[in-house]
Amino acid sequence: MDENIKKTIDYEQLVEDTFQQLIKDYLSTKHRKRTEIITRAFRFAQQAHKGVKRRSGEPYILHPLSVARIVCNEIGLGSTSICAALLHDVVEDTEYTVEDLSNIFGPKVADIVDGLTKISSSYFNDANSIQVENYKKLLLTMSNDIRVIFVKIADRLHNMRTLGSMLPSKQYKIAGETTYIYAPLANRLGLNRIKTELENLSFMYEHPDAYTRIKEQLEATASIRDELFQEFTAPIRRVLDDMGFNYTIKARVKSIYSIWHKMQVKEVPFEDVFDILAVRIIFHPKETGDELTDCYAIYVALTKLYVAHPDRTRDWLNNPKENGYQALHVTLMSKGTHRGEWVEVQIRSARMNDIAEQGLAAHWKYKEGNGGEDEVELNKWLLTIKEILADPQPNAMDFLDTIKLNLFSSEIYVFTPKGEIKTMPQSSTVLDFAFSLHTDIGTHYIGAKVNRVLVGEDYKLKSGDQVEILTSRTERVKKEWESMVTTVRAKTKIQSVLRRISKKDQATGKELLLQFFKEEDLPTDSVSLLDKLCHLHDLKKHEDLYEGIGHGDIVLGETERILLKGNTSAWRRFFRIGGMSAVKSKGTATKEDTLISVSDDIDTKKVFNINAKGVNTVYQVAECCKPIPGDNILGYIDENNHVTIHKRQCPVAIKLKSSYGHRIIAASWSPDASLLFKVVVSIRGIDRLGLLNEVTQVLSSQLHVNMKELHFSSDNGIFEGRVQLLVHEVKEVQRIIIELQKVNGIKKVSRVENL
């Protein structure tokens, strides 16, 4: 038999087997047994995608089938969501329309598919962020039917599981937006297991070396953790048995991504990440008690066995997290062979565990149509989404920041002077709090007292703060307030008031300008005269000019008169921006002139190789993260077709991957011994006589490193400093760190990642 025919038959059997497994999985759930509509959706999608293959060579239909199985098994949704998962690419990739699906499968399935269908790139020019427009569409549909985001997360999870067949540039784009958008979304919806897998997969593709290194370290230390787990839990099992609980105890090992993230934030090696192992107790409530009482009873029993850490008890029983998570966490000191190890113990009921793994989708199984606090919290979250979409951000990066700050941040609890509890996003300022109370309070804000002490308007609130807002009827909104708030509600209200003020100032300014034109006998309808005034004051629009005049920032006088009357040589001396003449003579080179645009012969599908010849011509190094050879990097092609090189973990690069993914290219270094790059190394230790001299001796005499700047200080016996060095690559920095750590008294040496 021909090999291709055999492969086709094998694939057909694989597709059919996968579908039958989906039906089997669905029938084992508690949902209504609507297998007929699921079968129709599968056959329809199978026919629609017939003959189409994925980049891996598999039939395309295997992708929607896999997404449907994730929706069914890992998220726990029913037939409507399963049908939408099977059909989610039909409208985008075939000739069928949303209306067709609505007629065949009903409006609910069609609306979910519509929300998942990407907007065609033909509607936008290259300056627009198609990704952001698709996020907006997704969020808009999600605010009407939450199931759309569950299916989208399932789709992204399967794409991440099969990302190996994609080009490197696509891998970076997809992995980047997964870390920045979809993993936090999964976390916000309580899909903890999926969130963890998305983060790990993204990390594996973006930082393969670090991923492999931590994976190997985890494997090498697995036996030690297993011994600790068995020894630590043995007395706990005896106590729980005596208490009559039906329970399970599991070991939870911190994910590879979480370990790496903690190493970066804390600037510590793998060996110093102490909470890699946690113990999870999952119990079934006793008939005589309730979940919360049983949780506290287990907690009391554990603290009699082991000493509890005084600052590491977390109670999410009476006040669950915003994603519905409930549990009681306590950190205990181990005994026996592994004496002195801190181990976190998570106490949760079987219901709490289901919600921890499947989030709000699991919560619906338990609430039995009664609504409840979780539904109220979800509706508040969906209302926030609608507020964000009602105030469209012109800048894609600003929109992403708004999404992150308002949808994914943790919540804090603050108090009014009368003791009322108010919930706010973690990054909220007192100005945000003022506008959350009432628009009128925010508009007339003059100050705030936090815990009875006066603070500035940009003070960031903390859980437990008691906040009193001070107002005055004469006060009005200030332009700088926009940068001092993080919530959509506050920003929207401030912008609304500023727009009203702006329109009033524009009307006043236009009237004053017309009066000036008449006094100087100038044509009142001349666009060229308005353009000249805009250039003079470095303004882009005529409306900005009117507003500046009306507000009093621009006073029409001699400078404007000379300019508009045509004496060019006289007015040039006034036309200066930032201390530099804005008139550019012929042949003058600017920074952009030194950058060669990406030409058509550069294949953006291939890895962009950086070598000595390219320095300051084909590419530029990003100022935000200053990568050097050896760093994991990527390239970003800007609007002028110039390539900027970023570290893959750079916060700016992460946002670029999530908003302008089509401009991301894979990049790699070709180290050149003649090239030097600037890095900054931070040093901290216990001060003593001669320590600074030893540090400089190691750098200059032993390692022969070129030092550019040194900043050192000593306070209360603690020695701190920064050294700016010129190096060739990352390995050189690593050697510098190792050698400096050998100096007596030096406790911590690290590279400053973002300069």
C-alpha positions in Angstrom: 0.0 0.0 0.0 1.2 3.5 -0.9 2.7 5.2 2.2 0.7 8.4 1.7 -2.6 6.5 1.4 -1.7 4.5 4.5 -1.0 7.8 6.4 -4.3 9.2 5.2 -6.2 6.2 6.5 -4.3 6.4 9.8 -5.2 10.0 10.2 -8.9 9.3 9.4 -8.9 6.7 12.1 -7.2 9.0 14.5 -9.8 11.7 13.9 -12.7 9.3 14.4 -11.1 7.8 17.6 -10.5 11.3 19.0 -14.1 12.3 18.4 -15.4 9.1 20.0 -13.2 9.9 23.0 -14.7 13.4 23.2 -18.2 11.9 23.3 -17.1 9.4 26.0 -15.6 12.2 28.0 -18.8 14.3 27.7 -21.1 11.4 28.7 -19.1 10.9 31.9 -19.9 14.5 33.0 -23.0 15.7 34.9 -24.1 17.9 31.9 -27.2 17.1 29.8 -26.5 14.4 27.3 -26.8 16.5 24.1 -24.6 14.3 22.0 -26.6 14.8 18.8 -25.8 18.5 18.5 -22.1 17.9 19.3 -22.0 15.2 16.6 -23.6 17.6 14.1 -21.0 20.3 15.0 -18.1 17.9 14.6 -19.3 16.6 11.2 -19.9 20.2 10.0 -16.4 21.3 11.1 -14.9 18.2 9.6 -16.4 18.9 6.2 -15.6 22.7 6.4 -11.9 22.0 7.1 -11.6 19.0 4.8 -8.2 18.7 3.1 -6.7 21.4 5.3 -3.6 20.5 7.3 -1.8 22.2 10.2 1.9 23.1 9.8 2.8 19.8 11.6 1.1 17.9 8.8 -1.9 16.7 10.8 -5.5 17.2 9.5 -6.7 20.6 10.8 -9.8 19.1 12.4 -7.6 17.6 15.1 -7.1 21.1 16.5 -10.8 22.0 17.1 -11.3 18.4 18.4 -8.4 18.9 20.9 -9.8 22.3 22.0 -13.2 20.7 22.5 -11.7 18.0 24.7 -9.9 20.7 26.8 -13.2 22.6 27.2 -15.0 19.4 28.3 -12.3 17.7 30.5 -10.0 20.5 31.8 -12.5 23.4 32.1 -15.7 21.3 32.6 -18.2 23.1 30.3 -21.2 21.7 28.5 -22.5 21.1 25.0 -22.8 24.8 23.9 -19.2 25.4 24.6 -18.0 22.1 23.1 -19.9 22.9 19.9 -18.4 26.4 19.8 -14.9 24.9 20.3 -15.5 22.5 17.4 -16.6 25.3 15.2 -14.3 28.1 16.4 -12.2 28.4 13.3 -15.0 27.8 10.7 -16.0 31.4 10.1 -12.4 32.7 10.1 -10.9 30.0 7.8 -13.8 28.9 5.5 -16.7 30.5 3.5 -19.3 29.9 6.2 -20.7 32.9 8.0 -21.8 33.6 11.6 -25.4 33.7 10.2 -24.9 30.2 8.8 -23.9 28.9 12.2 -26.8 30.7 13.9 -29.3 29.1 11.6 -27.8 25.6 12.1 -26.7 25.6 15.7 -28.5 28.5 17.3 -27.5 32.1 18.3 -25.6 31.2 21.5 -23.0 29.0 19.7 -22.8 31.5 16.8 -22.1 34.4 19.1 -19.3 32.6 20.9 -17.7 31.7 17.5 -18.1 35.3 16.4 -16.3 36.5 19.5 -13.4 34.0 18.7 -13.1 35.0 15.1 -10.2 37.3 14.4 -10.7 40.6 12.5 -9.2 40.6 9.0 -5.9 42.5 8.8 -7.2 44.2 5.6 -9.3 46.5 7.8 -6.2 48.1 9.3 -3.0 49.7 8.2 0.4 48.6 9.6 0.4 51.3 12.3 -2.7 49.7 13.9 -2.4 46.9 16.4 -4.6 44.1 14.9 -3.9 42.0 18.1 -5.3 44.7 20.3 -8.4 45.1 18.1 -8.9 41.4 18.4 -8.5 41.5 22.2 -11.2 44.3 22.3 -13.6 42.1 20.2 -12.9 39.1 22.4 -13.5 41.2 25.6 -16.7 42.7 24.1 -18.2 39.3 23.5 -16.9 37.9 26.8 -18.7 40.7 28.7 -22.0 39.3 27.2 -21.1 35.5 27.4 -18.2 34.5 29.7 -17.9 31.1 27.8 -16.2 32.8 24.9 -13.0 33.4 27.0 -13.0 29.8 28.3 -13.0 28.5 24.7 -10.3 31.0 23.8 -8.1 29.9 26.6 -8.6 26.3 25.6 -7.7 27.2 22.0 -4.5 29.0 23.2 -3.6 26.1 25.5 -3.7 23.6 22.5 -1.8 26.1 20.3 0.9 26.3 23.0 1.1 22.5 23.3 1.8 22.3 19.6 3.9 25.4 19.2 7.0 23.5 18.3 6.1 23.3 14.6 5.9 27.1 14.3 8.7 29.5 13.1 10.8 31.1 16.0 9.4 34.6 15.3 5.8 33.2 15.7 6.8 31.3 18.8 8.1 34.5 20.5 4.9 36.4 19.5 2.5 33.7 20.6 4.5 32.9 23.8 4.8 36.5 24.7 1.1 37.4 24.4 0.3 34.1 26.3 2.4 35.3 29.3 1.1 38.8 29.1 -2.6 38.3 28.4 -3.8 34.7 28.5 -2.1 33.2 31.5 -3.3 36.2 33.7 -6.8 35.7 32.2 -6.7 32.0 33.1 -5.6 33.0 36.6 -8.4 35.6 37.0 -10.9 33.0 36.0 -9.5 30.5 38.6 -8.0 28.1 36.0 -4.9 27.6 38.1 -3.7 24.4 36.4 -4.1 25.8 32.9 -2.4 29.1 34.0 0.6 27.2 35.2 0.9 25.1 32.0 0.6 28.3 29.8 3.4 30.0 31.8 5.6 26.9 31.6 5.1 26.4 27.9 5.8 30.1 27.1 8.9 30.1 29.3 10.1 26.9 27.5 10.0 28.5 24.1 11.3 31.9 25.1 14.1 30.8 27.4 14.9 27.1 26.5 18.3 27.1 28.3 17.0 28.4 31.6 14.0 26.1 31.3 16.2 23.0 30.8 18.6 24.1 33.6 15.8 24.5 36.2 14.1 21.2 35.0 17.3 19.3 35.5 17.8 20.9 39.0 14.3 19.9 40.0 14.9 16.3 38.8 18.2 16.2 40.7 16.6 17.3 44.0 13.4 15.2 43.6 14.5 12.4 45.9 15.3 14.9 48.7 11.9 16.6 48.4 10.2 13.2 48.3 11.9 12.2 51.6 10.9 15.5 53.2 7.3 15.0 52.0 7.0 11.5 53.4 8.6 12.4 56.7 6.7 15.6 57.1 3.2 14.2 56.3 3.4 11.0 58.3 2.3 12.6 61.6 -0.3 14.7 59.8 -1.9 11.5 58.4 -2.1 10.0 61.8 -3.8 13.1 63.2 -6.3 13.4 60.4 -7.1 9.7 60.7 -7.8 10.2 64.4 -10.0 13.2 63.6 -12.1 10.9 61.3 -11.5 12.8 58.0 -11.8 11.4 54.5 -8.8 13.2 52.9 -6.0 13.2 50.3 -2.5 14.6 50.8 -0.6 15.7 47.7 2.8 17.2 47.1 2.8 20.4 45.1 6.1 21.3 43.4 6.5 24.9 42.3 6.3 25.3 38.5 9.5 25.9 36.5 8.3 29.3 35.4 7.4 30.3 39.0 10.8 29.2 40.2 12.6 31.2 37.5 10.4 34.3 38.1 11.2 34.2 41.9 14.9 33.8 41.1 14.7 37.0 38.9 12.7 39.0 41.3 14.6 38.0 44.5 17.9 37.8 42.6 18.7 34.4 44.2 20.0 31.1 42.8 17.8 28.0 42.6 19.2 26.7 45.9 17.7 29.7 47.8 14.1 29.3 46.5 12.8 27.8 49.8 9.2 27.2 48.9 9.6 24.8 46.0 7.7 22.1 47.9 4.2 22.6 49.3 1.8 20.1 50.9 -1.9 20.2 49.9 -4.6 18.6 52.2 -7.9 18.0 50.4 -10.7 16.8 52.7 -14.4 15.9 52.5 -16.4 17.8 55.2 -17.8 15.8 58.0 -21.5 15.4 58.2 -21.6 17.1 61.6 -19.7 20.1 60.6 -19.1 22.6 57.7 -16.1 23.3 55.4 -14.8 26.4 57.3 -15.1 24.8 60.7 -13.2 21.7 59.5 -10.5 23.8 57.8 -9.8 25.7 61.1 -9.9 22.4 63.1 -7.2 20.9 60.8 -5.2 24.1 61.1 -5.3 23.9 64.9 -4.2 20.3 64.8 -1.3 21.1 62.5 0.0 23.9 64.7 0.2 21.4 67.6 2.4 19.2 65.5 4.7 21.9 64.1 5.8 25.5 64.8 4.0 27.9 62.4 5.7 30.8 60.7 4.2 33.9 62.4 4.1 36.0 59.1 3.1 33.3 56.6 -0.5 32.4 57.4 -3.0 33.2 54.6 -6.7 32.9 55.2 -8.9 33.0 52.1 -11.9 31.2 53.7 -14.2 34.1 54.7 -12.7 36.4 52.0 -11.9 34.3 48.9 -9.7 35.7 46.2 -11.4 37.6 43.3 -11.2 34.4 41.2 -13.2 32.4 43.7 -10.2 30.7 45.3 -10.7 29.5 48.9 -8.2 27.8 51.2 -6.2 28.2 54.4 -2.4 28.4 54.0 0.0 27.9 56.9 3.8 27.6 56.7 5.3 25.1 59.2 8.8 24.2 60.4 9.8 20.6 59.7 11.3 18.2 62.3 13.4 15.0 62.1 16.0 14.4 59.4 15.0 17.5 57.5 14.7 19.7 60.6 14.6 23.5 59.9 12.8 23.4 56.5 9.8 25.7 56.1 6.9 23.9 54.3 3.7 25.5 53.2 0.5 23.5 53.9 -2.6 24.3 51.9 -5.9 23.2 53.5 -9.0 23.0 51.3 -12.2 21.0 50.9 -12.9 18.9 47.8 -15.2 21.7 46.5 -12.6 24.3 47.1 -10.0 22.2 45.3 -12.3 21.9 42.2 -12.7 25.6 42.2 -8.9 26.1 42.6 -8.4 23.9 39.5 -11.3 24.8 37.3 -12.2 28.2 38.6 -15.6 29.9 38.0 -16.6 27.1 35.6 -16.4 24.6 38.6 -18.2 27.1 40.9 -21.3 27.0 38.7 -21.5 23.2 39.3 -21.9 23.9 43.1 -24.1 27.0 43.1 -27.1 25.3 41.6 -28.6 28.4 40.2 -28.5 30.4 43.5 -26.2 33.2 42.3 -24.1 34.2 45.2 -21.0 36.2 46.0 -18.8 34.7 43.2 -21.4 35.7 40.6 -21.5 39.2 42.0 -17.7 39.4 41.8 -17.8 38.1 38.2 -20.4 40.7 37.2 -18.3 43.5 38.7 -15.4 42.2 36.6 -17.4 42.1 33.4 -18.7 45.7 34.2 -15.0 46.8 34.4 -14.4 45.3 30.9 -17.3 47.3 29.5 -15.9 50.5 31.1 -12.5 49.8 29.5 -14.1 49.2 26.0 -16.3 52.3 26.4 -13.2 54.4 26.6 -11.0 53.2 23.7 -7.3 53.8 24.1 -5.7 55.2 21.0 -2.4 53.6 21.9 -2.1 49.8 21.8 0.4 49.7 24.6 -1.7 52.0 26.8 -4.7 49.7 26.2 -2.7 46.7 27.3 -1.5 48.5 30.5 -5.2 49.4 31.3 -6.2 45.7 30.8 -3.3 44.5 33.1 -4.0 47.1 35.8 -7.8 46.7 35.9 -8.5 43.1 35.1 -5.5 41.0 36.3 -4.2 42.8 39.4 -4.9 41.5 42.9 -7.4 43.2 45.0 -6.9 45.1 48.3 -9.3 46.1 51.0 -9.4 49.6 52.3 -11.7 51.4 54.8 -13.7 54.6 54.8 -13.6 56.8 57.9 -16.8 55.2 59.0 -15.3 51.7 58.7 -17.0 50.6 55.5 -14.9 48.1 53.4 -14.1 49.0 49.8 -12.4 46.7 47.3 -9.9 48.3 44.9 -7.3 47.0 42.5 -3.9 46.5 44.1 -2.2 49.5 42.3 -4.9 52.0 43.2 -4.0 55.5 44.4 -6.0 57.8 46.7 -7.3 59.6 43.6 -8.7 56.3 42.3 -10.4 55.8 45.6 -11.9 59.3 45.5 -13.5 58.6 42.1 -14.7 55.2 43.2 -16.7 56.8 46.0 -18.4 59.4 43.7 -17.5 61.4 40.6 -18.2 64.6 42.4 -15.8 63.7 45.2 -13.0 62.9 42.7 -13.7 66.1 40.7 -13.3 68.3 43.8 -10.5 66.4 45.4 -7.8 68.6 47.2 -6.1 66.0 49.4 -6.4 62.8 51.3 -5.5 61.4 54.8 -4.4 57.8 55.0 -4.5 56.4 58.5 -5.0 60.1 59.6 -1.8 61.3 57.9 -1.9 63.6 54.8 -0.6 62.0 51.6 -0.1 63.0 48.0 -2.6 62.1 45.3 -0.2 59.5 43.8 0.0 57.6 47.1 -0.6 53.8 46.4 -3.1 52.2 48.8 -2.3 49.1 50.8 -4.8 46.6 52.3 -6.0 47.8 55.7 -5.6 51.5 55.0 -8.3 53.9 56.3 -8.8 56.7 53.8 -10.4 60.1 54.2 -10.9 62.2 51.1 -10.7 66.0 51.4 -12.7 68.2 48.9 -13.3 71.8 47.9 -16.0 73.2 45.6 -13.5 75.5 44.0 -11.1 72.8 43.0 -11.1 71.3 39.5 -9.6 68.4 37.7 -5.9 68.7 36.7 -4.3 67.3 33.5 -1.5 65.6 35.5 -4.1 63.5 37.3 -4.4 61.2 34.3 -0.9 59.8 35.1 -1.8 59.4 38.8 -4.7 57.0 38.5 -4.8 53.4 37.3 -8.5 52.4 37.4 -10.7 52.8 34.3 -13.4 54.5 36.2 -11.1 57.3 37.5 -9.3 57.7 34.2 -12.7 57.9 32.3 -14.1 60.5 34.6 -11.0 62.7 34.5 -10.8 62.5 30.7 -14.5 63.4 30.5 -14.0 66.5 32.6 -10.8 67.5 30.8 -12.6 67.2 27.4 -15.3 69.6 28.7 -12.7 72.1 29.8 -10.7 71.6 26.6 -13.8 72.4 24.4 -14.4 75.5 26.4 -10.7 76.6 26.2 -10.7 75.9 22.4 -13.8 78.1 21.8 -12.2 80.9 23.9 -8.8 80.5 22.1 -10.4 80.5 18.6 -12.2 83.7 19.4 -8.9 85.4 20.7 -7.0 84.2 17.6 -9.6 85.6 15.2 -9.4 88.9 17.0 -5.6 88.9 16.7 -5.8 88.2 13.0 -8.2 91.1 12.5 -6.0 93.5 14.5 -3.0 92.5 12.3 -5.0 92.7 9.1 -4.4 89.0 8.4 -6.8 86.6 6.6 -8.9 84.9 9.2 -9.4 81.7 7.2 -5.8 80.9 6.3 -4.8 77.3 7.1 -1.1 78.1 6.3 -1.0 80.7 9.0 -2.4 78.3 11.5 0.1 75.7 10.5 3.0 78.2 11.0 1.7 78.9 14.5 1.5 75.2 15.3 5.1 74.7 14.1 6.2 77.6 16.2 4.7 76.2 19.4 5.5 72.5 18.5 1.8 71.6 18.3 0.3 69.0 15.9 -3.3 70.2 15.6 -5.1 73.5 15.2 -7.3 72.5 18.1 -4.2 72.3 20.4 -3.3 75.8 19.3 -6.8 77.1 20.2 -6.7 75.3 23.5 -3.3 76.7 24.4 -4.4 80.3 23.7 -7.7 79.8 25.5 -6.1 78.3 28.6 -3.4 81.1 28.7 -0.4 78.9 27.9 0.2 80.8 24.6 0.1 84.6 24.6 -0.1 86.1 21.1 2.5 88.8 20.7 5.6 90.0 18.8 7.0 86.6 18.0 3.7 85.5 16.3 3.4 88.9 14.5 6.9 88.6 13.0 6.3 85.0 11.9 2.9 85.7 10.3 4.0 88.9 8.6 6.6 87.0 6.6 10.0 88.1 8.1 11.4 84.5 8.1 15.0 85.4 9.0 13.7 87.2 12.1 11.4 84.5 13.4 13.8 81.6 13.1 15.7 82.6 16.2 12.5 82.0 18.2 11.8 78.6 16.7 13.8 76.3 19.0 12.8 73.0 20.6 14.5 71.6 23.6 17.5 74.0 23.1 18.1 72.7 19.6 17.2 74.6 16.4 14.3 72.9 14.7 15.4 74.0 11.3 17.5 71.2 9.8 20.0 72.3 7.1 20.6 70.0 4.1 23.0 67.2 4.7 22.5 67.3 8.5 22.4 63.7 9.9 19.9 62.7 12.6 19.9 59.5 14.6 17.4 58.0 12.3 19.5 58.8 9.2 22.2 56.4 10.6 19.8 53.5 10.6 19.4 51.5 7.5 15.8 50.3 7.0 15.0 46.6 6.7 15.2 45.9 3.0 13.0 43.5 1.1 15.8 40.9 0.8 15.8 40.3 4.6 13.7 37.3 5.2 11.7 38.1 8.4 10.8 34.4 8.6 14.4 33.5 9.3 16.5 34.3 12.3 18.0 37.9 12.2 21.7 37.4 12.7 23.6 40.2 14.5 27.3 40.7 13.7 29.9 43.5 13.8 29.0 44.8 10.4 25.5 45.6 11.5 26.3 47.8 14.5 24.4 51.1 14.4 23.2 50.5 10.9 20.9 47.6 10.5 19.9 47.4 14.1 19.9 49.3 17.4 20.0 48.0 21.0 17.0 48.9 23.1 17.7 51.5 25.8 15.2 49.9 28.1 17.0 46.6 28.6 20.4 47.0 26.8 20.9 43.3 25.7 24.4 41.9 25.1 25.7 38.8 23.3 24.5 35.7 25.2 21.2 37.2 26.3 18.0 35.7 24.8 16.8 38.3 22.4 14.3 39.2 19.7 14.0 41.9 17.1 11.2 44.5 16.7 10.7 46.2 13.3 9.3 49.7 14.0 7.2 52.0 11.8 10.4 53.2 10.0 11.5 49.7 9.2 14.4 49.8 11.8 15.2 46.8 13.9 15.5 47.3 17.7 16.9 44.4 19.7 15.3 43.6 23.1 15.8 40.9 25.7 13.0 38.5 25.5 12.0 39.1 29.1 12.1 42.9 28.8 8.8 44.4 29.9 8.6 46.5 26.8 9.3 43.5 24.6 6.6 41.5 26.3 4.0 44.3 25.5 5.3 44.6 21.9 4.8 40.8 21.4 1.2 41.2 22.7 0.3 44.3 20.6 2.6 44.3 17.5 3.4 40.6 17.1 3.5 40.8 13.3 6.6 43.0 13.7 8.5 40.6 15.9 11.4 38.7 14.4 13.7 36.0 15.8 17.3 37.2 16.4 20.6 35.7 17.5 24.1 37.0 18.3 27.3 36.4 16.5 29.8 37.5 19.1 32.6 39.6 17.9 35.7 40.1 20.1 36.0 43.7 18.9 32.6 44.7 20.2 32.0 46.0 23.8 28.7 46.4 25.5 27.7 48.3 28.6 26.5 46.4 31.7 25.9 47.5 35.3 26.7 45.1 38.2 25.2 45.7 41.7 27.3 44.7 44.7 26.2 44.4 48.4 28.0 43.2 51.5 29.4 43.9 54.9 31.8 46.9 54.9 35.4 46.6 56.0 38.7 48.4 55.5 40.1 47.7 52.0 36.9 46.2 50.5 36.6 48.7 47.7 40.2 48.2 46.8 39.8 44.5 46.6 36.7 44.8 44.3 38.6 47.1 41.9 41.6 44.8 42.0 39.5 41.8 41.0 37.9 43.8 38.1 41.0 45.5 36.7 44.0 43.4 37.6 42.6 39.9 37.7 39.8 40.0 35.1 41.1 43.0 33.0 37.6 44.5 32.7 37.2 48.0 31.5 35.4 50.0 34.3 33.5 53.1 33.1 31.7 54.3 36.3 31.8 53.4 40.0 29.2 54.4 42.7 29.8 53.1 46.2 28.4 54.0 49.6 28.5 52.6 53.2 25.8 53.0 55.8 25.6 51.3 59.2 28.3 48.8 58.1 26.5 47.8 54.9 28.5 48.3 51.7 26.5 48.9 48.5 27.6 49.9 45.0 27.2 49.8 41.3 29.9 49.4 38.7 29.4 50.1 35.0 31.6 47.8 32.9 32.3 47.2 29.2 32.1 43.5 28.3 31.8 41.2 25.2 29.1 38.8 26.3 27.0 37.3 29.1 29.6 34.6 30.0 32.0 37.4 30.9 29.4 38.9 33.2 28.8 35.6 34.9 32.5 35.1 35.5 32.7 38.6 37.0 29.9 37.8 39.4 31.5 34.5 40.4 34.9 36.1 41.1 33.4 39.1 43.1 31.4 36.7 45.3 34.7 35.2 46.4 35.7 38.5 48.0 35.4 38.4 51.8 32.4 40.3 52.9 30.6 40.4 49.6 27.1 38.8 50.1 25.3 39.5 46.9 26.4 40.4 43.3 23.9 40.7 40.4 23.6 42.2 37.0 21.2 45.1 36.8 18.7 43.9 34.2 16.9 47.1 33.3 19.1 50.2 33.3 
